[in-house]
């Protein structure tokens, strides 16, 4: 008996997710035609909420969380859809800052499965439809959608969003988006909408982005043209033709993502006071985004998983006064530019420990050994690496654990339990 025939709203979330993951095995064609067709049948294409859509190579999730945090603090009803998750599927969808129960997820899965019938959907298309269905049922003021991959052919792009954001444009997912910033920018720029703002935080915007925005007749707002910031010793200022803010606290997340989120907020119809913005910036923290879990020694978790992200990670790491040694545990997916990732950290890291990531897409130990320098340490898992480092690390040292979301998920369990 096929699993589809025995699934219902009473089936467990894990059973449903296993079924949805299996859909990918049958569908290798990249297209959102079926996704949009099902969304139309389910009346999901004309949601009443104001919709932000956030794309970019890095910082999408952080920008989403910043917007969510500020808008919730201002009293708005907000739905958030992000990916991937660190620990469990329920992290991908939040309503008013809270996760939903398993039964709510399985309920919408059964609805989508009914409308899907025999049409193919990818895993991401299926769960995107699930998020939209939940948002529709909660009657929200605002929906924040994080683009999964690229933009043009991403499931989130079936929605006619009210405001678009591109955080930055780096080299990643080259098998799908192209091998250079021009082709990647072209894909990402397709989240632009006619007569609506698109906020771009990339300082060196490829011409392909500008051309797509012109064709789509969207309104482009660029960093250092339409807004800028001034860094000071203990605080920073934000300037734009919409609004100026002075003496803002430095955040625990990326400053670039904060300023992009603020620019998007100021180009939306929502009014938020300076005090709410300042309080939000003070308190925003995200798991796996330069997350410091210990101070002596300093232990940092970061999901930087491409050269562009690691470059920013290196800049933040250099700001920490180096007293002792820097240790690194790295685990990445095999389709990433692994050698490009280590370039930005090689001059400041003293000891490298590389481990496999245990997923179909993960780089295994033999692949890491073939790619990386011979003086790196190669160990069979995160637990072994942690015990090897723990016997050597001193209070003045730094341990950075970075790479795939899968690695950070495991690291949180291993290192938190065994410090």
Rosetta blueprint (number, residue, H / E / L):
1 X L
2 X L
3 X H
4 X H
5 X H
6 X H
7 X L
8 X L
9 X L
10 X L
11 X L
12 X L
13 X H
14 X H
15 X H
16 X H
17 X H
18 X H
19 X H
20 X H
21 X H
22 X H
23 X H
24 X H
25 X H
26 X H
27 X L
28 X L
29 X L
30 X L
31 X L
32 X L
33 X H
34 X H
35 X H
36 X H
37 X H
38 X H
39 X H
40 X H
41 X H
42 X L
43 X L
44 X L
45 X L
46 X L
47 X L
48 X L
49 X L
50 X E
51 X E
52 X E
53 X E
54 X E
55 X E
56 X L
57 X L
58 X L
59 X L
60 X H
61 X H
62 X H
63 X H
64 X H
65 X H
66 X H
67 X H
68 X H
69 X H
70 X H
71 X H
72 X H
73 X H
74 X L
75 X L
76 X L
77 X L
78 X E
79 X E
80 X E
81 X E
82 X L
83 X L
84 X L
85 X L
86 X L
87 X L
88 X L
89 X H
90 X H
91 X H
92 X H
93 X E
94 X E
95 X E
96 X L
97 X L
98 X E
99 X L
100 X L
101 X L
102 X H
103 X H
104 X H
105 X H
106 X H
107 X H
108 X H
109 X H
110 X H
111 X H
112 X H
113 X H
114 X H
115 X H
116 X H
117 X L
118 X L
119 X L
120 X L
121 X L
122 X L
123 X H
124 X H
125 X H
126 X H
127 X H
128 X H
129 X H
130 X H
131 X H
132 X H
133 X H
134 X H
135 X H
136 X H
137 X H
138 X H
139 X L
140 X L
141 X L
142 X E
143 X E
144 X E
145 X E
146 X E
147 X L
148 X L
149 X L
150 X L
151 X L
152 X L
153 X L
154 X L
155 X H
156 X H
157 X H
158 X H
159 X L
160 X L
161 X L
162 X L
163 X E
164 X E
165 X E
166 X E
167 X L
168 X L
169 X L
170 X L
171 X L
172 X L
173 X L
174 X H
175 X H
176 X H
177 X H
178 X L
179 X L
180 X L
181 X H
182 X H
183 X H
184 X H
185 X H
186 X H
187 X H
188 X H
189 X H
190 X L
191 X L
192 X L
193 X L
194 X L
195 X L
196 X L
197 X E
198 X E
199 X E
200 X E
201 X L
202 X L
203 X L
204 X L
205 X L
206 X L
207 X H
208 X H
209 X H
210 X H
211 X H
212 X H
213 X H
214 X H
215 X H
216 X H
217 X L
218 X L
219 X E
220 X E
221 X E
222 X E
223 X E
224 X L
225 X L
226 X L
227 X E
228 X E
229 X E
230 X E
231 X E
232 X L
233 X L
234 X L
235 X L
236 X E
237 X E
238 X E
239 X E
240 X E
241 X L
242 X L
243 X L
244 X L
245 X E
246 X E
247 X E
248 X E
249 X L
250 X L
251 X L
252 X L
253 X L
254 X L
255 X H
256 X H
257 X H
258 X H
259 X H
260 X H
261 X H
262 X H
263 X H
264 X H
265 X H
266 X H
267 X L
268 X L
269 X L
270 X L
271 X L
272 X L
273 X L
274 X H
275 X H
276 X H
277 X H
278 X H
279 X H
280 X H
281 X H
282 X H
283 X H
284 X L
285 X L
286 X L
287 X L
288 X L
289 X L
290 X L
291 X E
292 X E
293 X E
294 X E
295 X E
296 X L
297 X L
298 X E
299 X E
300 X E
301 X E
302 X E
303 X L
304 X L
305 X L
306 X L
307 X H
308 X H
309 X H
310 X H
311 X H
312 X H
313 X H
314 X H
315 X H
316 X H
317 X H
318 X H
319 X L
320 X L
321 X L
322 X L
323 X L
324 X L
325 X L
326 X E
327 X E
328 X E
329 X E
330 X E
331 X E
332 X L
333 X E
334 X L
335 X L
336 X L
337 X L
338 X H
339 X H
340 X H
341 X H
342 X H
343 X H
344 X L
345 X L
346 X L
347 X L
348 X L
349 X L
350 X L
351 X E
352 X E
353 X E
354 X E
355 X E
356 X L
357 X L
358 X L
359 X L
360 X L
361 X L
362 X E
363 X L
364 X L
365 X H
366 X H
367 X H
368 X H
369 X H
370 X H
371 X H
372 X L
373 X L
374 X L
375 X L
376 X L
377 X E
378 X E
379 X E
380 X L
381 X L
382 X H
383 X H
384 X H
385 X H
386 X H
387 X H
388 X H
389 X H
390 X H
391 X L
392 X L
393 X L
394 X L
395 X L
396 X L
397 X L
398 X E
399 X E
400 X E
401 X E
402 X E
403 X E
404 X L
405 X H
406 X H
407 X H
408 X H
409 X H
410 X H
411 X H
412 X H
413 X H
414 X H
415 X H
416 X H
417 X H
418 X L
419 X L
